[in-house]
Amino acid sequence: MDEITEEMCLARPIFNADGKILLSNGVKLNATYLARLKALGYENLYVYRDGEEIRDFSIPISDQTMREALQGVKASFSKASQEQQLNVRQVNDVVNYILDEILTNPSVLYNLMDLKNHDNYYYQHSVNVCVISTLIGKKLGLARDRMKDLTTGALLHDLGMVCVDPRTLAQPRRLSDEEAASVREHTNYGFRLIKSERDLSILVAHVAYQHHERMDGSGYPKGIAGDDLHLYGRIVGVADSYETMTTGRIYRKALWSHEAIRQLKAEAPEKYDPEVVAAMETSIAYYPVGSVVVLNTHEEAVVVDVNAKKITIQFSSGPRINALMDLAPDSPVKIEERLS
Ligand SMILES: [Fe+2]
């Protein structure tokens, strides 16, 4: 956000908490927009300079599906908090869209930087964790009919947050022990809310229950360990931790993708299932689109596209400035460091 000026235009749409488009692609940013976006808590935006050619890049789910997913999660959270019920049909529709897109896109990676704000935090977090979990399930070779419960559980994993005092969740600081204990109850609340929906599998409720459990039994609410921790609980646990680590809070700096993956690997097998972490590592872009990097040739470049086979960069310094280059794993040019 600090580097964005009024000359720039949005390259990705911005959704509000209702999943509606707040600002669409191509909008020229002015001082009012920038002030509003800062107040909403955005830390990153995708932009291009006015007149600059805008390139499309492959994303795991389309803007339309992202919008439907945000709307579906928000509707479910509201209904759960008011009526202790979910709109299962809407949830199923969203899950099917996400599965359709991710399963038919052969080499797509999770490659977007965090675009959450204060208002849509839990909805965007839920959809991101859902997309990452689905990519992990795909990498592990799960069949589509088995993926449905995983994707649904991932989308609803934090549903129980609707039963936690919103004043506690809004605290811009580290929580006291008592407050943290009240937040930990969200796993129990989520389990109960989902279990009472006859049209959802009990496995979906268990995913919400288990996503903070860890392989060595150090998690909560029950301290489930090892094989007793369901594969889907392990997957959503890894996806949730990754998503949380790469999001900044006032009291904690966001990690970059490659740092978060390194940390998860360091905590496997004690906390996380190494097979799940390995599947995630190959489903996530180390350098998401928009990353500014230094190459082994000492030139600087911006990542403009990435998939499982190659990274496309555009030079931003040196004699090749503005030129594009594809970096395959065996390419002599390599990324050495990420600058921003
Ligand atoms: Fe959670």
Residues whose N, C-alpha, C, O or C-beta is under 5 A from the ligand:
A	BS01	LIG	H157 D158
